């Protein structure tokens, strides 16, 4: 085959003109990947597997199933906090005014639980010292 004369170099990072990006076509058609929402992250974390012991036998279940089992076990022990949480979760499943009340309580409880971490308690102590 006869080589054609070229006015430009072809090599790494310099493809032939006929195989370069077409006009009107993006070089990144998929675009930038979007971030994940809290709901997506929560679903993924609850879907991970965990090993728990039930009646002396080890079982592999999702973390969501393990949390529900723990919630029911604690509520069955007549712990009022766990019983209220279980009741609120059932109301969330039903809907209506009870659902909104349950949602607000759960947000408050999550905020309270998040406030108990060492990082947030240090921030809270710092803010209290500044006032």
Long-range contacts (C-beta under 8 A, 24 or more apart in sequence): 85-109
